[in-house]
Amino acid sequence: MSFFEPSPVLLAFIFVQRFVFFEVLGGLALLRLIVGRGIERLPALLTLLVCAAAIFASFAPALNLQTVPGYADIARLQASGGGMVLPLVASGIFATSLVIPQRRWRWIDLVHVAGVLAFLGLWLATRV
């Protein structure tokens, strides 16, 4: 490996950050939105909207949609903090459903927490 070759861990992190995290979190939020009742649907809806905006910002350049209003703001937000702000905000919104006692399908929260811990572990591995 030469000096200018990126680390495989860094490449994996960028791939997960751009093309896996929001899709999986959006899927979990959609599932919670479908099977949930009452107040537990609100964090799922907000998370789904954030994930949809992030997915749009990821694929907009490939679809030549950079001129769509709001794209630049979403792209800036997605890039802020080294790309960690938007995933943590979306995850934090979805994590608020953890305090709702009568939520259904609690395994969705376990999958969410495991995914966030794996994502943070991958991010920490890029820092070493």
N, CA, C and O of each residue as an XYZ file, in Angstrom:
512
protein
N       0.847     -1.172      0.000
C       0.000      0.000      0.000
C       0.894      1.238      0.000
O       1.825      1.348      0.798
N       0.600      2.155     -0.898
C       1.389      3.373     -0.975
C       0.787      4.453     -0.087
O      -0.257      4.254      0.533
N       1.443      5.571     -0.037
C       1.029      6.676      0.822
C      -0.337      7.240      0.431
O      -1.091      7.686      1.295
N      -0.655      7.223     -0.842
C      -1.880      7.855     -1.320
C      -3.080      6.914     -1.406
O      -4.157      7.341     -1.823
N      -2.928      5.666     -1.030
C      -4.050      4.734     -1.042
C      -4.831      4.870      0.262
O      -4.244      4.840      1.343
N      -6.144      5.019      0.166
C      -6.928      5.134      1.405
C      -7.037      3.791      2.123
O      -6.922      2.727      1.516
N      -7.256      3.873      3.391
C      -7.416      2.684      4.212
C      -8.714      1.970      3.842
O      -9.716      2.624      3.553
N      -8.708      0.633      3.848
C      -9.957     -0.092      3.583
C     -11.038      0.202      4.625
O     -12.229      0.175      4.315
N     -10.619      0.482      5.856
C     -11.591      0.829      6.903
C     -12.246      2.166      6.579
O     -13.452      2.326      6.764
N     -11.472      3.115      6.104
C     -12.024      4.410      5.718
C     -12.992      4.271      4.547
O     -14.053      4.896      4.543
N     -12.638      3.465      3.564
C     -13.530      3.245      2.428
C     -14.829      2.573      2.872
O     -15.906      2.919      2.387
N     -14.728      1.620      3.789
C     -15.932      0.955      4.308
C     -16.805      1.940      5.065
O     -18.029      1.917      4.932
N     -16.184      2.809      5.862
C     -16.944      3.806      6.608
C     -17.680      4.756      5.674
O     -18.858      5.042      5.888
N     -17.008      5.242      4.655
C     -17.641      6.168      3.708
C     -18.792      5.481      2.990
O     -19.842      6.088      2.782
N     -18.606      4.218      2.608
C     -19.674      3.490      1.945
C     -20.882      3.312      2.858
O     -22.018      3.543      2.445
N     -20.637      2.903      4.092
C     -21.729      2.708      5.046
C     -22.411      4.039      5.343
O     -23.637      4.105      5.426
N     -21.629      5.084      5.502
C     -22.172      6.407      5.815
C     -23.074      6.921      4.696
O     -24.118      7.512      4.973
N     -22.694      6.709      3.454
C     -23.438      7.255      2.319
C     -24.547      6.350      1.809
O     -25.590      6.841      1.377
N     -24.341      5.023      1.852
C     -25.253      4.136      1.145
C     -25.892      3.038      1.987
O     -26.645      2.228      1.446
N     -25.623      2.980      3.282
C     -26.204      1.911      4.096
C     -26.953      2.467      5.298
O     -28.089      2.065      5.548
N     -26.347      3.383      6.048
C     -26.897      3.810      7.323
C     -28.304      4.386      7.185
O     -29.216      3.936      7.879
N     -28.498      5.345      6.327
C     -29.805      5.999      6.199
C     -30.851      5.058      5.600
O     -32.030      5.143      5.944
N     -30.430      4.175      4.718
C     -31.378      3.235      4.132
C     -31.894      2.254      5.186
O     -33.091      1.975      5.246
N     -30.991      1.737      6.011
C     -31.400      0.793      7.055
C     -32.229      1.501      8.122
O     -33.266      0.989      8.543
N     -31.781      2.667      8.558
C     -32.533      3.415      9.567
C     -33.902      3.833      9.025
O     -34.894      3.791      9.752
N     -33.959      4.225      7.781
C     -35.241      4.557      7.159
C     -36.166      3.352      7.075
O     -37.376      3.481      7.257
N     -35.605      2.189      6.802
C     -36.401      0.968      6.786
C     -36.958      0.627      8.153
O     -38.117      0.232      8.277
N     -36.130      0.779      9.186
C     -36.611      0.548     10.555
C     -37.688      1.556     10.934
O     -38.678      1.207     11.577
N     -37.490      2.800     10.535
C     -38.493      3.835     10.834
C     -39.796      3.553     10.096
O     -40.876      3.738     10.657
N     -39.709      3.111      8.851
C     -40.916      2.780      8.094
C     -41.648      1.604      8.733
O     -42.876      1.595      8.812
N     -40.890      0.626      9.183
C     -41.496     -0.522      9.862
C     -42.204     -0.088     11.141
O     -43.320     -0.529     11.414
N     -41.556      0.774     11.925
C     -42.169      1.280     13.153
C     -43.397      2.134     12.840
O     -44.374      2.129     13.589
N     -43.340      2.852     11.750
C     -44.479      3.681     11.336
C     -45.674      2.814     10.939
O     -46.822      3.176     11.199
N     -45.403      1.679     10.315
C     -46.481      0.791      9.880
C     -47.108      0.047     11.055
O     -48.332     -0.014     11.170
N     -46.267     -0.524     11.934
C     -46.812     -1.372     13.006
C     -47.085     -0.605     14.292
O     -47.750     -1.123     15.188
N     -46.584      0.612     14.395
C     -46.732      1.373     15.631
C     -48.134      1.901     15.829
O     -48.960      1.940     14.916
N     -48.366      2.309     17.080
C     -49.654      2.903     17.441
C     -49.395      4.201     18.181
O     -48.463      4.298     18.980
N     -50.212      5.181     17.915
C     -50.182      6.413     18.695
C     -48.893      7.193     18.574
O     -48.366      7.406     17.482
N     -48.400      7.613     19.725
C     -47.259      8.531     19.801
C     -45.951      7.914     19.304
O     -45.039      8.649     18.925
N     -45.837      6.592     19.298
C     -44.591      5.973     18.859
C     -44.353      6.161     17.363
O     -43.248      5.918     16.878
N     -45.365      6.584     16.638
C     -45.218      6.797     15.206
C     -44.565      8.137     14.879
O     -43.987      8.288     13.802
N     -44.645      9.100     15.775
C     -44.087     10.430     15.503
C     -42.567     10.413     15.322
O     -42.088     10.952     14.325
N     -41.771      9.815     16.244
C     -40.327      9.766     15.992
C     -39.985      8.983     14.727
O     -39.022      9.309     14.033
N     -40.768      7.958     14.431
C     -40.517      7.176     13.219
C     -40.760      8.023     11.973
O     -39.996      7.944     11.011
N     -41.814      8.828     11.987
C     -42.099      9.684     10.837
C     -41.007     10.737     10.646
O     -40.549     10.962      9.526
N     -40.594     11.377     11.733
C     -39.529     12.385     11.624
C     -38.223     11.760     11.147
O     -37.517     12.342     10.323
N     -37.903     10.581     11.661
C     -36.689      9.884     11.232
C     -36.768      9.512      9.764
O     -35.788      9.645      9.031
N     -37.923      9.049      9.336
C     -38.098      8.683      7.928
C     -37.921      9.893      7.023
O     -37.339      9.773      5.945
N     -38.406     11.044      7.434
C     -38.236     12.262      6.629
C     -36.767     12.675      6.553
O     -36.291     13.067      5.488
N     -36.045     12.593      7.669
C     -34.613     12.928      7.669
C     -33.848     11.946      6.788
O     -32.983     12.348      6.009
N     -34.165     10.664      6.910
C     -33.487      9.654      6.093
C     -33.779      9.840      4.610
O     -32.888      9.679      3.777
N     -35.008     10.174      4.281
C     -35.359     10.409      2.878
C     -34.582     11.604      2.315
O     -34.121     11.565      1.174
N     -34.442     12.651      3.107
C     -33.675     13.817      2.657
C     -32.204     13.455      2.459
O     -31.586     13.887      1.486
N     -31.640     12.663      3.376
C     -30.234     12.269      3.244
C     -30.022     11.344      2.050
O     -29.017     11.461      1.349
N     -30.951     10.434      1.814
C     -30.843      9.547      0.654
C     -30.943     10.355     -0.635
O     -30.208     10.109     -1.591
N     -31.859     11.322     -0.652
C     -31.976     12.206     -1.817
C     -30.660     12.936     -2.072
O     -30.204     13.014     -3.212
N     -30.049     13.472     -1.012
C     -28.800     14.218     -1.176
C     -27.666     13.317     -1.653
O     -26.763     13.781     -2.349
N     -27.699     12.050     -1.290
C     -26.651     11.126     -1.733
C     -26.765     10.801     -3.215
O     -25.755     10.679     -3.909
N     -27.993     10.662     -3.700
C     -28.194     10.237     -5.082
C     -28.492     11.379     -6.050
O     -28.529     11.151     -7.259
N     -28.702     12.582     -5.563
C     -29.026     13.710     -6.428
C     -27.951     13.996     -7.477
O     -28.299     14.248     -8.631
N     -26.664     13.969     -7.132
C     -25.663     14.234     -8.180
C     -25.692     13.196     -9.305
O     -25.493     13.545    -10.468
N     -25.935     11.945     -8.977
C     -25.979     10.908    -10.013
C     -27.188     11.065    -10.919
O     -27.161     10.668    -12.084
N     -28.249     11.648    -10.376
C     -29.480     11.842    -11.149
C     -29.592     13.247    -11.726
O     -30.620     13.611    -12.297
N     -28.526     14.039    -11.573
C     -28.462     15.413    -12.065
C     -29.584     16.277    -11.470
O     -30.262     17.021    -12.179
N     -29.757     16.157    -10.161
C     -30.795     16.917     -9.459
C     -30.205     17.930     -8.476
O     -30.843     18.272     -7.481
N     -28.999     18.406     -8.749
C     -28.364     19.349     -7.839
C     -29.044     20.706     -7.829
O     -28.823     21.491     -6.907
N     -29.854     21.002     -8.815
C     -30.506     22.308     -8.881
C     -31.846     22.333     -8.149
O     -32.496     23.377     -8.086
N     -32.261     21.206     -7.602
C     -33.520     21.147     -6.858
C     -33.389     22.009     -5.605
O     -32.381     21.921     -4.904
N     -34.394     22.844     -5.312
C     -34.312     23.679     -4.108
C     -34.153     22.823     -2.848
O     -34.848     21.823     -2.664
N     -33.251     23.228     -2.015
C     -33.013     22.522     -0.767
C     -31.875     21.527     -0.825
O     -31.384     21.092      0.216
N     -31.437     21.152     -2.040
C     -30.353     20.178     -2.145
C     -29.076     20.687     -1.487
O     -28.432     19.948     -0.742
N     -28.706     21.921     -1.746
C     -27.453     22.455     -1.206
C     -27.479     22.481      0.317
O     -26.470     22.186      0.958
N     -28.616     22.830      0.899
C     -28.721     22.857      2.358
C     -28.596     21.460      2.951
O     -27.909     21.266      3.954
N     -29.259     20.489      2.334
C     -29.185     19.115      2.829
C     -27.765     18.571      2.670
O     -27.255     17.901      3.568
N     -27.129     18.853      1.543
C     -25.765     18.374      1.306
C     -24.788     18.989      2.307
O     -23.883     18.308      2.790
N     -24.967     20.273      2.619
C     -24.104     20.921      3.616
C     -24.305     20.293      4.991
O     -23.341     20.035      5.710
N     -25.554     20.051      5.347
C     -25.848     19.421      6.632
C     -25.296     18.006      6.680
O     -24.797     17.567      7.716
N     -25.381     17.297      5.572
C     -24.866     15.934      5.525
C     -23.340     15.913      5.633
O     -22.777     14.938      6.131
N     -22.673     16.952      5.184
C     -21.217     17.002      5.247
C     -20.699     17.603      6.550
O     -19.507     17.500      6.840
N     -21.559     18.222      7.332
C     -21.091     18.892      8.549
C     -20.628     17.878      9.591
O     -21.164     16.777      9.718
N     -19.628     18.298     10.312
C     -19.083     17.439     11.364
C     -18.429     16.187     10.823
O     -18.462     15.141     11.471
N     -17.846     16.274      9.664
C     -17.224     15.099      9.077
C     -18.242     14.064      8.628
O     -17.914     12.889      8.466
N     -19.458     14.498      8.429
C     -20.503     13.600      7.985
C     -21.184     12.846      9.110
O     -21.946     11.914      8.852
N     -20.926     13.229     10.355
C     -21.492     12.503     11.490
C     -22.708     13.176     12.108
O     -23.421     12.544     12.887
N     -22.966     14.432     11.787
C     -24.059     15.154     12.427
C     -25.417     14.579     12.023
O     -26.223     14.238     12.889
N     -25.676     14.469     10.744
C     -26.979     14.012     10.285
C     -27.287     12.571     10.699
O     -28.417     12.306     11.111
N     -26.344     11.625     10.611
C     -26.659     10.287     11.100
C     -26.977     10.253     12.591
O     -27.878      9.532     13.019
N     -26.244     11.026     13.377
C     -26.505     11.024     14.816
C     -27.811     11.729     15.159
O     -28.499     11.331     16.099
N     -28.159     12.764     14.414
C     -29.441     13.437     14.633
C     -30.595     12.496     14.291
O     -31.545     12.362     15.063
N     -30.509     11.851     13.139
C     -31.567     10.917     12.735
C     -31.691      9.769     13.727
O     -32.797      9.358     14.078
N     -30.568      9.263     14.170
C     -30.584      8.172     15.142
C     -31.119      8.640     16.489
O     -31.843      7.905     17.161
N     -30.770      9.850     16.880
C     -31.273     10.395     18.138
C     -32.775     10.593     18.127
O     -33.452     10.347     19.126
N     -33.293     11.040     16.995
C     -34.746     11.199     16.876
C     -35.426      9.838     17.004
O     -36.421      9.699     17.715
N     -34.889      8.848     16.319
C     -35.489      7.513     16.369
C     -35.343      6.899     17.760
O     -36.208      6.138     18.193
N     -34.259      7.223     18.461
C     -34.028      6.664     19.801
C     -35.008      7.201     20.835
O     -35.145      6.615     21.909
N     -35.687      8.292     20.538
C     -36.669      8.792     21.499
C     -37.824      7.819     21.692
O     -38.545      7.901     22.686
N     -38.003      6.911     20.761
C     -39.055      5.904     20.939
C     -38.694      4.896     22.014
O     -39.552      4.125     22.442
N     -37.446      4.882     22.459
C     -37.037      3.978     23.545
C     -37.747      4.300     24.855
O     -37.919      3.411     25.690
N     -38.157      5.536     25.053
C     -38.799      5.924     26.314
C     -40.311      5.756     26.279
O     -40.984      6.040     27.271
N     -40.850      5.306     25.173
C     -42.295      5.074     25.075
C     -42.565      3.657     25.572
O     -42.138      2.692     24.939
N     -43.263      3.519     26.687
C     -43.403      2.191     27.303
C     -44.268      1.214     26.508
O     -43.984      0.017     26.537
N     -45.294      1.655     25.810
C     -46.198      0.736     25.140
C     -45.860      0.533     23.668
O     -46.751      0.234     22.874
N     -44.597      0.688     23.286
C     -44.246      0.526     21.876
C     -44.284     -0.958     21.485
O     -44.050     -1.843     22.308
N     -44.577     -1.192     20.238
C     -44.652     -2.544     19.707
C     -43.345     -2.907     19.024
O     -42.578     -2.036     18.613
N     -43.110     -4.169     18.913
C     -41.941     -4.730     18.240
C     -40.654     -4.090     18.760
O     -39.965     -3.369     18.038
N     -40.353     -4.362     19.998
C     -39.171     -3.787     20.651
C     -37.863     -4.213     20.001
O     -36.836     -3.563     20.199
N     -37.885     -5.281     19.239
C     -36.667     -5.735     18.580
C     -36.163     -4.700     17.569
O     -34.978     -4.691     17.234
N     -37.044     -3.841     17.087
C     -36.611     -2.777     16.174
C     -35.600     -1.876     16.880
O     -34.620     -1.439     16.275
N     -35.842     -1.600     18.160
C     -34.907     -0.766     18.931
C     -33.576     -1.473     19.142
O     -32.525     -0.831     19.124
N     -33.607     -2.780     19.342
C     -32.357     -3.533     19.508
C     -31.531     -3.507     18.221
O     -30.311     -3.346     18.266
N     -32.189     -3.664     17.089
C     -31.489     -3.585     15.804
C     -30.924     -2.184     15.597
O     -29.808     -2.026     15.102
N     -31.691     -1.174     15.975
C     -31.235      0.210     15.841
C     -29.999      0.470     16.699
O     -29.013      1.025     16.214
N     -30.045      0.079     17.947
C     -28.904      0.303     18.853
C     -27.681     -0.464     18.365
O     -26.572      0.070     18.389
N     -27.865     -1.707     17.923
C     -26.731     -2.483     17.409
C     -26.140     -1.820     16.165
O     -24.920     -1.774     16.009
N     -26.989     -1.312     15.288
C     -26.501     -0.642     14.090
C     -25.752      0.640     14.391
O     -24.727      0.925     13.771
N     -26.257      1.413     15.337
C     -25.579      2.662     15.707
C     -24.232      2.359     16.358
O     -23.241      3.034     16.081
N     -24.195      1.352     17.216
C     -22.923      0.987     17.848
C     -21.910      0.503     16.808
O     -20.728      0.834     16.899
N     -22.356     -0.271     15.829
C     -21.457     -0.716     14.757
C     -20.977      0.469     13.927
O     -19.806      0.533     13.554
N     -21.868      1.398     13.639
C     -21.507      2.594     12.866
C     -20.492      3.441     13.624
O     -19.506      3.900     13.048
N     -20.733      3.645     14.911
C     -19.784      4.418     15.729
C     -18.450      3.696     15.870
O     -17.396      4.331     15.886
N     -18.494      2.370     15.971
C     -17.246      1.599     16.023
C     -16.444      1.735     14.748
O     -15.219      1.852     14.789
N     -17.122      1.720     13.625
C     -16.440      1.910     12.346
C     -15.864      3.315     12.246
O     -14.757      3.505     11.742
N     -16.615      4.294     12.727
C     -16.108      5.667     12.727
C     -14.878      5.792     13.628
O     -13.895      6.431     13.253
N     -14.933      5.184     14.810
C     -13.766      5.224     15.711
C     -12.562      4.516     15.100
O     -11.423      4.937     15.304
N     -12.808      3.443     14.352
C     -11.702      2.725     13.696
C     -11.018      3.591     12.644
O      -9.832      3.404     12.371
N     -11.743      4.531     12.052
C     -11.105      5.411     11.070
C     -10.252      6.476     11.755
O      -9.391      7.086     11.120
N     -10.484      6.698     13.023
C      -9.738      7.718     13.764
C      -8.401      7.199     14.267
O      -7.539      7.991     14.647
N      -8.216      5.916     14.277
C      -6.981      5.321     14.803
C      -5.915      5.239     13.753
O      -4.812      4.764     14.027
